[in-house]
Amino acid sequence: MNSDTNYQKALHCYIQASLNILNHFRTSVKEIHHVGSTSIERMDLPGEVDVLLLMKYEDNINKLADHVTGVGYDKVDDFSSDYIEEVVLRHSHEDFDVNFIMMHHESERKDEILYCRNRIKENQKYTERFRQLKAAYLNERIDGDEYQDRKSDLFSAVMDMQEDAGIV
């Protein structure tokens, strides 16, 4: 019997999917980060794997995205209201849908996303709040719109803590 947790499976998928996409973007990617609910070990819930691809050249992002749509990656137009300005690609890998969120490596949003992920990982209260919210969505106690709204509220609360601490 396989005793891997959802987190371990998602982490393995993140690594493999990132290596695969690097075959297409090797010279254009500056950083790669596992973000979203599957990047938080204590949550250990199923979900899509979100990968933040920080690109060296902002003007190439759409062109690069268009290039890989011909080899099995889908461009996602309605991913999340949190990522309106970013280009998102989706590809199935193992048993997961993997979302590659592409943005320029100097984007201020990058710092916010990584700060928020790290704070949720570090703070058991935030982790548990996020876990309960995700579980409610997965168990269909709330719909996708309510999930997105409540998740945005949680992320705003985390970011408000950043401002209170004077961290920029």
C-alpha positions as CSV (number, residue, x, y, z in Angstrom):
1,M,0.0,0.0,0.0
2,N,1.3,3.4,-0.9
3,S,1.4,5.7,2.1
4,D,2.5,8.9,0.3
5,T,0.5,12.0,1.5
6,N,-1.2,14.3,-0.9
7,Y,1.5,16.8,-0.1
8,Q,4.3,14.4,-1.1
9,K,2.5,13.4,-4.3
10,A,2.0,17.1,-5.2
11,L,5.7,17.9,-4.4
12,H,6.9,15.1,-6.6
13,C,4.6,16.3,-9.4
14,Y,5.8,19.9,-8.9
15,I,9.4,18.8,-9.3
16,Q,8.7,16.6,-12.4
17,A,6.4,19.1,-14.1
18,S,8.9,21.9,-13.5
19,L,11.7,19.9,-15.1
20,N,9.5,19.1,-18.0
21,I,8.5,22.7,-18.7
22,L,12.2,23.8,-18.3
23,N,12.8,21.8,-21.5
24,H,10.9,24.5,-23.3
25,F,11.9,27.5,-21.3
26,R,15.4,26.7,-20.1
27,T,17.0,30.1,-20.9
28,S,13.9,32.2,-20.1
29,V,13.1,31.1,-16.5
30,K,14.8,32.8,-13.6
31,E,13.0,31.2,-10.7
32,I,10.4,28.4,-10.1
33,H,8.3,28.1,-6.9
34,H,5.7,25.7,-5.7
35,V,2.8,27.9,-4.5
36,G,-0.9,27.3,-3.6
37,S,-2.5,24.9,-1.3
38,T,-0.5,21.8,-2.4
39,S,2.7,23.6,-1.4
40,I,1.8,23.6,2.3
41,E,2.6,20.3,3.9
42,R,0.2,20.6,6.9
43,M,-2.8,21.1,4.6
44,D,-2.2,17.7,2.9
45,L,-5.3,18.0,0.7
46,P,-5.7,17.1,-2.9
47,G,-5.8,19.9,-5.5
48,E,-4.1,21.3,-8.5
49,V,-0.4,22.0,-8.4
50,D,0.4,25.7,-8.8
51,V,3.9,26.6,-10.1
52,L,5.1,30.2,-10.2
53,L,7.4,30.6,-13.2
54,L,9.4,33.8,-12.9
55,M,10.5,34.8,-16.3
56,K,13.6,36.8,-17.2
57,Y,12.0,38.7,-20.1
58,E,8.6,40.2,-19.7
59,D,8.0,40.8,-23.4
60,N,8.6,37.1,-24.2
61,I,5.9,35.6,-21.9
62,N,3.0,35.5,-24.3
63,K,5.2,34.3,-27.1
64,L,6.7,31.5,-25.0
65,A,3.2,30.5,-23.8
66,D,2.0,30.3,-27.3
67,H,5.0,28.1,-28.2
68,V,4.1,25.3,-25.7
69,T,0.4,25.3,-26.5
70,G,1.4,23.3,-29.6
71,V,3.0,20.5,-27.4
72,G,0.1,19.8,-25.0
73,Y,0.0,22.8,-22.7
74,D,-3.3,24.8,-22.5
75,K,-3.5,28.5,-22.1
76,V,-6.0,29.3,-19.3
77,D,-8.0,32.5,-19.5
78,D,-10.2,32.1,-16.4
79,F,-7.8,30.7,-13.9
80,S,-8.4,33.0,-10.9
81,S,-9.2,36.6,-10.3
82,D,-6.0,36.8,-8.3
83,Y,-4.0,36.3,-11.5
84,I,-5.6,38.6,-14.1
85,E,-2.4,40.0,-15.4
86,E,-0.4,36.8,-15.5
87,V,-0.3,34.2,-18.2
88,V,-1.4,30.7,-17.0
89,L,-0.6,27.5,-18.7
90,R,-2.2,24.1,-17.6
91,H,-0.8,20.7,-18.3
92,S,-1.8,17.3,-16.8
93,H,1.1,15.5,-15.1
94,E,0.7,12.2,-13.2
95,D,-2.7,12.5,-11.4
96,F,-2.6,16.3,-11.2
97,D,-3.5,19.4,-13.2
98,V,-0.5,21.7,-13.0
99,N,-1.0,25.4,-13.4
100,F,2.1,27.3,-14.5
101,I,1.6,31.0,-13.5
102,M,4.1,33.0,-15.6
103,M,5.2,36.5,-14.6
104,H,8.2,38.7,-14.8
105,H,10.8,38.0,-12.1
106,E,10.8,41.6,-10.9
107,S,7.0,41.7,-10.4
108,E,5.8,43.0,-7.0
109,R,3.1,40.3,-7.1
110,K,5.9,37.7,-6.9
111,D,6.9,39.1,-3.5
112,E,3.3,39.1,-2.3
113,I,2.6,35.6,-3.4
114,L,5.8,34.2,-1.9
115,Y,5.3,36.2,1.3
116,C,1.7,35.0,1.6
117,R,2.7,31.3,1.0
118,N,5.5,31.5,3.5
119,R,3.3,33.1,6.2
120,I,0.6,30.5,5.8
121,K,3.2,27.7,6.0
122,E,4.7,29.3,9.2
123,N,1.5,30.2,11.0
124,Q,-0.6,27.2,12.1
125,K,-3.7,29.4,12.5
126,Y,-3.5,30.5,8.9
127,T,-2.7,27.0,7.7
128,E,-5.7,25.6,9.5
129,R,-8.0,28.4,8.3
130,F,-6.9,27.7,4.7
131,R,-7.2,23.9,5.1
132,Q,-10.8,24.3,6.4
133,L,-11.7,26.6,3.6
134,K,-10.2,24.2,1.0
135,A,-11.9,21.2,2.6
136,A,-15.2,23.0,2.5
137,Y,-14.7,23.6,-1.3
138,L,-13.6,20.1,-2.0
139,N,-16.6,18.7,-0.1
140,E,-18.9,21.0,-2.0
141,R,-20.1,22.9,1.1
142,I,-19.1,26.1,-0.7
143,D,-19.0,26.9,-4.5
144,G,-16.0,28.1,-6.5
145,D,-16.9,31.8,-6.2
146,E,-17.3,31.7,-2.5
147,Y,-14.1,29.7,-2.2
148,Q,-12.2,32.4,-4.2
149,D,-13.8,35.2,-2.2
150,R,-12.9,33.7,1.1
151,K,-9.4,32.7,0.0
152,S,-8.9,36.3,-1.1
153,D,-10.0,37.5,2.3
154,L,-7.5,35.1,4.0
155,F,-4.7,36.3,1.8
156,S,-5.6,39.9,2.5
157,A,-5.5,39.2,6.2
158,V,-2.0,37.7,5.8
159,M,-0.9,40.7,3.7
160,D,-2.3,43.1,6.3
161,M,0.0,41.4,8.9
162,Q,2.9,42.2,6.6
163,E,2.0,45.9,6.6
164,D,1.6,45.9,10.4
165,A,5.1,44.4,10.7
166,G,6.5,47.1,8.5
167,I,7.8,44.5,6.0
168,V,7.8,45.5,2.4
